[in-house]
Amino acid sequence: MAHRGNILLGRIGKVHGFEGAVTVKLEKIFYGNLPEMETVFLEIEGRAVPFFISWLEYGGGNVLKLKFEGYNSIEKISEFTGCRVFLTSDPENTAATINIMDLKDYKVILQDNTPLGIITEIIQNPGQWLITIISPDKKEILIPFHDDFILKINHSKKTILMDLPEGLTEIN
């Protein structure tokens, strides 16, 4: 499920300590050769989700200890056990390479050119981003902001072209 162009750093092994840190079992190429990094991407349900590193400890060998900003408890971090950790996200992997908060007030257009509405709110849920859209008839629509649904983002026109699964907009 990994996107082309991603560089696999390793896989989250287990929770370390009680402050929300995890151990990452590194890929062999990184043993003793760890790059500087402020962000990593966790593969969650097949997509790369950016996480900011708040603390890192590496003493050589095949294990790296990491702590992510905003994750300060065992409960919060344990759901990521087993996730693959990437250094980069594919440049075409739109959601991970832009600041999602900048998309407020963008117009969402469906693949058949039907306007869905304007993004009024961006919500960060554990493991995925949600966007609130107000439709032309003032209906509130909540949809996951998932790379697989995004066809194109046009920053100059402030539009996002999306291909949504059938029935997704009716769930709300």
WODAUR-V67309 format. One record per residue. N is the residue number from 0. D_CENTER is the distance of its C-alpha to the mean C-alpha in Angstrom with 2 decimals. Layout:
N,D_CENTER
N,D_CENTER
This chain:
0,14.21
1,12.96
2,12.92
3,16.01
4,15.93
5,13.50
6,15.43
7,15.32
8,16.11
9,16.81
10,16.04
11,15.85
12,19.43
13,20.44
14,20.24
15,22.48
16,24.78
17,24.34
18,22.09
19,18.66
20,18.68
21,17.96
22,19.67
23,18.09
24,20.56
25,20.48
26,21.30
27,24.96
28,24.51
29,22.99
30,25.88
31,27.51
32,25.58
33,22.35
34,20.88
35,20.12
36,16.50
37,14.83
38,11.15
39,9.79
40,6.87
41,7.16
42,7.85
43,7.53
44,9.90
45,9.99
46,6.69
47,4.94
48,1.96
49,4.60
50,7.47
51,10.88
52,13.88
53,16.79
54,19.22
55,19.91
56,23.08
57,24.29
58,27.92
59,28.00
60,27.92
61,25.08
62,23.28
63,20.97
64,20.39
65,17.23
66,16.36
67,13.19
68,13.81
69,14.25
70,14.75
71,18.54
72,19.76
73,20.17
74,19.27
75,15.87
76,14.89
77,16.91
78,14.60
79,12.57
80,15.92
81,16.07
82,12.43
83,12.55
84,11.53
85,11.33
86,12.77
87,11.70
88,9.60
89,12.04
90,13.41
91,13.47
92,9.77
93,9.99
94,6.94
95,5.66
96,9.39
97,10.46
98,10.68
99,9.70
100,12.65
101,14.96
102,14.77
103,17.08
104,20.36
105,19.10
106,20.95
107,19.32
108,21.59
109,21.74
110,22.59
111,26.28
112,26.22
113,26.53
114,25.08
115,22.85
116,22.85
117,21.44
118,18.17
119,19.60
120,16.84
121,13.10
122,12.32
123,9.63
124,10.35
125,9.72
126,7.04
127,6.34
128,7.38
129,11.01
130,13.41
131,17.11
132,19.44
133,23.19
134,25.09
135,28.35
136,30.31
137,28.53
138,26.65
139,23.35
140,20.62
141,17.34
142,14.78
143,11.21
144,9.24
145,8.35
146,8.81
147,11.92
148,13.44
149,13.29
150,16.45
151,16.95
152,16.30
153,19.61
154,19.45
155,23.26
156,23.82
157,20.81
158,20.04
159,17.22
160,18.63
161,17.06
162,18.30
163,17.91
164,19.34
165,22.88
166,23.43
167,19.92
168,21.37
169,24.40
170,22.70
171,22.56
